[in-house]
């Protein structure tokens, strides 16, 4: 991914550091650490702070496809890992606060030993709740062509590497939960067919609307909340202690996918697009109807049966999804209702 434009002193300092060789300038690392330590206490909302979220996004990207022109040895540089942890701590705290607000009334989580069916029922109950404005309904019935393009741009930050953050959890699980995650991920990666990988299907959808399908091509265009929704997955997936959260995250993702994707597909068909564009959404209607059962009962439920102490983190991961996705939806819908772009800078009009 090309390094994006900085959004503040933290990301600017990080990009300057990454331009050099690991360990070549210890003073620069120390300076950046002091900058982060001094800046974070005055950040009002870490989740909506573009500087913090962009820096985290690029630090995480070192563990995925890397950054253009950046030495791969930076990935496990101790100073950079320490920097990432400085940013992760307030981000995780903010996510836990947001998750508590979206968790509903006390007593939602059942007490005592749970079997996998009981865990799944709790998660299905969460997924069934109204968590904000109806993005899928708007896309299906009202969205303009320009809004459809913006919708894809927001989604592209994750969808062009779909499944990768959840895959980090595979070696951290065992038994039934591990087998369930492998089964889901095999479908996400196209069952061994590169052209059927969900990321490839999404790229085709973007091309159909005249958009750039290169990974990270629109990082500069999206707001902090779009980056935060992806950073949340990387936080959960890359930290073994949060394996329960990444399981809950994926379970809710699958449980809230099938019907919305049907409506998304209808919205694109309303504008005359064929299966070449709607194939991504159509694929998720059928696949995720199956995945939601596997993710709820075998992945999340199986994990809690094996490790009951992880139930709170499973619920944390699930409710954090609902909270952050609701905020992202409110941002996008609010802009559209005001007749403005939901991006940091409007796109040229679609042909």
N, C-alpha and C positions, 0 to 999 in steps of 0.2 A: 504494500500500500504506500502511496506517496504520502510524505509528511504533510499534514494540513497546515493552514495558517494558525498561528497561536491565538489564543483568546484571552491572554492575560499573562502575568509575570511567571506563574508556575509552568504553564505549557511552553512559554517562550524560553525559560531557563532550561527546561528539559530538552527541547529540540536543539538548543545550543550545545548541551552536554553530549547528546547523541551524535553530533556531527564529528566528534573526536573519537579517539581509540579508548577502549575501556582501561581505566587505571592510569591514563596518561596525565590527567590533571586532577589530583585528589582535592586540590583547593576548590575547584569548580563544583565538585560534588558536595563538599562541606557547605559552600555558599548556597547551593540549591536547597540543601536540607534545612538550613537556617531560614531561608525564604519561606519554605513550606510551613515550618513550625510557627513562624510569625504571622503568616497569612491566614491559615485555617481558622484560628479563633475569631476572626472578624468576618468570616464568610457567613452570610445570613442563612442560606438554604443550600447545603452541599448538593442535593439532588438536582437543583435548578442552576447550579453554578457552572457556566460553560468552561471556565478555565480548569476547574477541578476535574470535571467529567472528561474533557478532551485529554488531559494529561493521563488520567487513568486508562482511557480507551487506548491510547498509544502505548502505554506501558504493558497493557494486556496483549496488544497486538504483537509484541515481541515473542509471545508464546504461541502465536498462530502463524500467519504467513510472513511476519517480519515487516520492517519498514524500509522503504527504498533508500539505499545509500547508507544504511545503518549497519555497523558491524554486528554479526550474529552473536558475538561473544558478550554483548550487553545483556542478553536474555537472563543470565544467572549471575550477573555482577552483584556482589553483596550490597554495595551502596545503593544500587538501583532497586533491589528487592526491599531494602529498608525504606526507601522513598515511597515505593508502592504501598507498603504497610502503613506509612503515615497517612496516606490518602484513603486507604481502605477503612481504617478504624472509624472515622466520622461518617463515612458513607454507610457502613454497616449499621451504625447506631441510628442514622436517619432512616434506613430501610426498616429497621425493627420498630421505630416509632410509627412509621407509615403503616406497617403491617398491623400493629395493634389497633390503629384507628379503623382499619378495614375489617377487623376480625369479627365484628358483631358483638352481641351481648355475651356476658360471662357465661361459662358453662358450655360453650360451643364444642370444645374438645372433650371427649369422654374420658373419664378417669379409669384407672386400673389397667389390667392387661387387655389388649385389643387384638382381635384377629384381623386378617387382611380385609375381610368384607366390611367390618365396622370402620376401618380407616378409610376405605373407598367411599363409604356412605357419607362420612364427614366431608370428604373432598368434593363429592358430587353436590352436597348441600351448599358448599361455598361457591362452586361454579355456577349453581343455579340462581344465585342472588344477583340482583341488578346492581352493577358496579359503576354506572355512569351513563353518559349520553350514548345513543345508539349509532356508532360508527357504521356498522354493517348495514343497518337500515337506510342510512343516508346514502351510502355508496350504491345500494341497490336501486333506490328510487329517485334520488335528487342530484347526486354529485355530477359536476360538470367534467368535461374532459380534462381541463387543467387541474381540477381537484383530484381526479384519478391519478394523474402523473405525480402530484405531491404525495398522495397516499403511498404510491410505490416507492418513492424516494425515502420516506420515513422507514418503511419496512426493509429497504435494501441494506440498511446498516447491519441488520442481523441476517436477513433471508439469504444473502449472497454467501454466507458461511453457515447456513442452517444446519443444526445438529451438533456442530463442533463444540460449543461450550458444554453441552450435556455429555458428550463422549468422554470428557475428562473423568467422569464418575465411574466409568466401567472398571478400571483396575482398583477402585476404592470400595467396590461392592463384592458380595459373594452370593453363591447359591441362587435362590429363586429371584431375588432382586436383580442380580447381575444378568441372569439369562433373559429376564424381561427387558432390561435396557438394551441388550445386544439385539434382541428381536425388533424392537422399535427402531433402533438406529440403522439396522440393515435396510429397512424400508426407506428411511430418510436419505440414505446414500444410494438409492436406486436399485437395491438388490444386486449390486455388481455391475450395473449398466450406467456408465457415466452420463449418458444423455437423459437418464431417468432420475438422476440425483435431484432432490428438491431444489437445491441451489441453482442447478442448471435450468430447471423448469422456470424458476423465478427470473433468471437472467433473460430467458426467451420472452417472458411477459414484458420486461422492461424494454427490450429491443422493439417489441411490437408497438410500443407507445413512443418510440423515438428517443428513448433515454439511454444514457451511458450505463452499460452493464458491468463495467470494471469494478472490482471490489474496492470499496472505500471511495468511490468516485464522487460521492455526495456528502462526505463527512463535513465539509465546510458549510454545507447548506442547511443541515438539520440543527435544531435547538438542543440544549443540554439534556432535556428530558428524554429525547430519542437516544442519546448516547447512554444515559443512565439506565435505560431499560435493557441495553445489551451489556453494560458493565456489571449489572446485577447478576446476569448469568455467569459471566467470567469469574466474579467474586465467589459465587457458590461452587462453580465447577473446579476452580483451581486450588481451593482450600479443602483439604480432606476433612477437617473438622466440620465443614458445612455440607457434607454429603447428603444429609437429610434434607437440607434446604433445596439442593439441586434436584432431588427426587420429587419433592413437593412442587417445585417450579414446573418440571416437565409434566407432572400429572395434571396440573391445572391448565397448562398450555394445551394439552391434548383434549381435555374435557370441555374447553371453551373454543374449539376450533371448527368442528364440523359444520354446524349451522351458519356461523358467520361467513365461512368460506363459500358456502352455497350462495349466500346473498352477495358476497363480493363478486363472484362469477357472474351473477345476474346483472350486476351493475355494469360490468364491462360488456356483456352481451347487449345491454340496452343501448350502448354506443356503437354497436355493429361489429364488435370484435369476435373473432372465431376461436376455435379450440386452440390455435397456436398461442393465443394470449390467455385464454381462460383455463388452459390445461393445468396450470399450477394450482389454482383454486379448486378445480374439479377433482384433482388427485387427492386433496386433503379432505374432501367431503366424505369419501368412502374410507380412506386409510385411517383417518383420525377417529372415526366411529368405532373402529377396532382398537386403535391405540389407547383410547381413553380407558377401556376396560383393563388392558394390560398394565398401563401406567398406574391406574388407581389401585388395583387389587394385587398385582404381582410385584410391581416395582415399589411403590410407596407402601402398600400394605405388607408385602413380603419383607421389606426393610424394617418396618416397625415390629413385625412379629419376631424377627431375628434380633433386633436391637431396640427394645421398647423405649430406652432413654432418648432415642432420636425423634420421637413423636413431636415434641415442641418445635424442632427445627423443620420437620416436614410441613407442619402447619405454617411456620414462619415463611418458608419458601413459597407456599401456595398463596398466602394472603398478601405477601409482598408483590407478587405478580398482579393481583387484582388492583392493589393500590397504585402501582406505578403505571399500569396500563390505563387506569381510569384518568390519571393525571395527563398522560400523553393524549388520550382521546379528547379530554377537555381543552387542551391546548389547540389541537387541530380543529375541532369543531367550533371553538370560540372564534378562531381566526376566520373560518369560513362564514360563520354567521354574521361577522362584521364586514364581510366582503373583502377581506385581505388575505394575503398568503400566510400559510402556516410555517413557511420556511424562513430562514434568516434573510434571504434575499430572493425575491420572486423569480421564477423561471421565465424564459421567453415564452410567448404564446405558442401553444401546440399547433403544428401544421394541420 
